[in-house]
């Protein structure tokens, strides 16, 4: 009887749903459309992170990799098909980007809670990134919503637009500036590496070839990441990898950045980047506040709104 009543309610609600057409993102986009959308995303995420704390960092990274390829449009979630090539096999993503099953779980739960397909996959990624950070001890900033999902993807742009871990500082800054972001955004968003793990392939070159690395730290990494083999062996991005904090910046001051691109932010030369790393290492409140600002700024990169794109029923495939 309860299931029948629930189905009836969903039928009535679904019949009344009119998805607003808006050219602007808004924090209240789902307030009337589906008030259960955001609590449902949070609930599924809490269970997923309880099962595997690393998944929070993974979902933050998926959002980043999505936004840096032609905007925050969930193109990164599209699977390859015989007639379509997505972005999952791009060099920065292949055998590296993860958490797609959790996004599937969230999408299914949200569709049920909303009695229909009203929440975009792109918005799910943005909210999941925010909630992952908050669940792991970081800030809970206000996410702007109303994105729609791309019907296309670009393997070429994914290969070219996502900054690899081998970049030197000038190339890193240039990459971020090319996406409408600035030096402060670069340092703050890199601070997202306070959670998560990285594969040996991403830090092998730094471990054996960089000079600005603390010797004992380098030696410890060599036990994890041999010169040959062990490509998928993992190391923590900072020493408190399951907690969103400022330890990432503190490690940069000690020349213990895991990735070459991380340590490029602090080189003890009195640069503006050096100053920001020192500032955030001692000011967690400022880091948390600025991280939210930069995440909102990144989340506004070329969103599809209005009648552009679509709202996918399944995040892996276009409708």
N, C-alpha and C positions, 0 to 999 in steps of 0.2 A: 504493500500500500504506500509506504514511504517513497519507494523508488518511482511508483506511478505518479505520485504528487510532485516529486522533484522534476520528472519529465514534463509534466503539465506546466509547472512554473517556468521551466526553461523554454517551452514552446511559446508561452505568452511573452516572456522577456525577449526572445529572439525575434518574435514578430514585430516588436516595438523598437528594436535597435536601429538607430540611424547613426552611422559613423560620421562624425563631423568632418567637413572638408576645410582644413585650415592651412594657411601658408606659414604659420608661425608655430614653433614649439611652445608648449605650456606645461608647467608642473601639475596642472589640474586636468589634463586631457582626459583621464579615465575616471574622474571624480563622479560623473553621472553616467557615463557610458558603461563602466564596470568598476564599482567601488571595491570589489574583491580582488582586482587584478594585482595590485602591488602587495597586499598581504599574502596572496597565494605564492607569488614569486619568492618572497622572503621565507615562507614556510618550507618550500621545497629546498631552497638553498641551505637553510639551517640544518636540515637532515643530511644533505649531501656533504656539507663541510664537516659535520659530526662524523660521518663515515670516513671521510678523507680530507683532512685540513688543507692539503695541497690544492684541492680543486678550486679554492677561492682565488689563489694566484693565477691559476690556469684560465679562469673566466675573465679576470681583469686583463690578461694578455690577449684573449680572443677579441675583446672589445677594442683594444689598442690596434691590433692587426686589422680589424675591420675598418676602423675609422681612417687609417693611414692609406687605404686603397680606395680612392674615389669616394670617400665620405662614409659616414656611419649608416650603412644601408643593409647590413646583414649579408652582403655578398660572400663573405668568408664562410658562411654556413652551408652554401650550396654544394651538393655532392656532384661528382662527375657522372655523366651519363654517356651512352654511345654517341649522342649528338651535342654534347655540351661539356666544356672543360671549366671547372671551377678554380678556386684559389688554394684548395687544401694541399695540393701537391707542389706549390711554390716552394722555393728553397727555404724561406724563413718559417714555413708552416709544416712541411712534410716530416712525418714521424716526430713532430715536436708540439704543434698546437693540439690541445686536448680539452675535454670538457663538453664535447658535442652531445653526449648522451644525457648530460644534465640539462642542457638547453632543450632537448627533446622532451624530457620529463616535465620541465617547467611549462613548455608550450601546451602539452596535453592537459596539464592541471589547470592552466589559465583558460583554455578553451572550454573546459568543463565548468569552471567557476563563473565564467562570463556567458555561459549558454550560447556560445558561438565564437566565430573567428574574428575577434575585434582588436586584439593586442598584437602588434607587429613583432617580428623576430628582432628587428633592430632595436626597438624599445626594450625588449626582454634583455638583450645584451647590455644595454646601458644601465638598467636597473640592477641586473645581476652583478655587474662590476661594482656598483656603489654598495650594494648589500654585502657582497663578499668582503670588501674592505671594512665595512662597519662590524660585521660578525667577528672579524679577526682583530678587532680592537682599534680600528681606524675611524676616521670621521664619517658622519652620515650627512652628506650634502644633498641639496635639492636637485633632482634630475628633471630636466626639461623633456617633455614627451610629445608624441604625435608623429614620430618618424614612420615612414613606410618602407617596404622591403624592395630591394632591387630585383629586377628580372634578369640581370646579367652579372657577369663576374669577369675579372681579367687576371689571368695567370701572369701575363707580362708585367702588369702594373704591380702585382703583389711581389714579384721578384725585384722590381726596381724601387718601389716606394717605401718599403719597410726597412728601417735602418738596421743593418747587421751589426753584430757585437764586435766586429773588427774595426769599425770606423774610428778615425781620429777626431779630435774635437771640432776642427773647422767643418768637416763633412757632416758631423752630427748636427751642429747648429744650422748649417745650410739646409739639411733635410727638414728639420723642424720648421725653419722659416718658410720653406716651400709649402708647408701646410698651414701657414698663417699663425704659427706659434712662435714664441720668442725664447730668449735665454732662460728666463725664470721658469717657463713651462718645461723646457728641456730638463732642468735640474730637478724640478718638483716631480714631474711625471716619471723620471728615472728612479725617484725615490720609491716608486711602486715595487722596485726590486727588493724592498725590505721583506717581502713574502715570496716564497716559491723556491724552485730548484732550477738548475740548468744542466744541460748535457755536456759531456766532455768535449764534444766537437766545438762547442761555443767558447770554451776557455783553454783549450789545449795550447794554442799559439801563445796566449798570454803567459801561461804557466812556464813554458820553456824558453820564451824569447824576450819577454818584456823585462826591462831593467827597473822600472818603478813598481816593484812588487816586494813585499816584505819576505825575506828569505825563508823563514820557517813556515810561513803561509804557503809559499810556492812549493816547498818540500812536501807539505801535507797534501796539496792538490795532486802532486805527481804520484802519490800512492793510489789515488782514485783514477787518475787519467794518464795512462801510459802513452809513450810516444806513438805507438801503434796499437790498434785495437781498443776495446772498451768505449767505443763512441757513445753508447747510450748510458754510461755510468753517470751518476748524478752527484752534484755538490750543491750545498745550500747557497743562496744568493747573499744571505747574511746569517749571522749566528743565532738569530731569533726568528727563524724563517716562518713560524706559524703565528707570529704576532706582528701586526702592523705598527711600526714604531720608527724611531730615528736611528736605529743601530746601523742601518745601511750607510748613512753619512759618517758616522763615527768610524766605521771600518775604512772608508775612503781616506780619512785623515791618517790612518795607520798604514796606508798602502796595501790594504787588504780587499780591494774591490775584486770581485770574481771575474768580471768581464773586462776586456780591454776598454770598451766603451764606457763602462762605469768609472774606471780609474781616470779616464780622460777628463772627467769633470773636476778632478782635484789633482793639480800637479805642483803645488807649493811654489807658484811663480807670482802670487799676488794678483791673479786675474779676478775678474768679476765672478767667474764660475767658482773659483776657490773660495771667495767670500761667501757665496750663497751656500756652499757645502758646509762651511764652518758655522754659518748662521743657523741653518736648519738642524745641525747636529746638536745644538744647544737650546733649540727653541721648538719643542714638539708641537706646541699650540699653533705657532706660525706655520709650521709644515702642514699640519692638518688643515688649517684654514685655506692655505694656498693650494694644497692638493685638490680640495673640492673645487676651487675656482678654475684651476687648469683642466680638471676632468670635465667640467661643464663646457669650457671653451673647446676642448677636443671633441666632445659630444655634439657640438654644433657645426662640425665640419661637414659641409655639403649634404645635409640630410634631405631625403626625399619627403616632400610634404604635399598637401593638397590632393590632387588626383594622380600624381606621379607614382610610378611603381605599383605595388600591391601590398596586401596583407596576406602573407603565406599561411596556408592551412598547416603545412608541414615545413619546418624551417630548412629542410634539406633540399626541397624541390620547389620550383615555381608552380603556381596554380595551373 
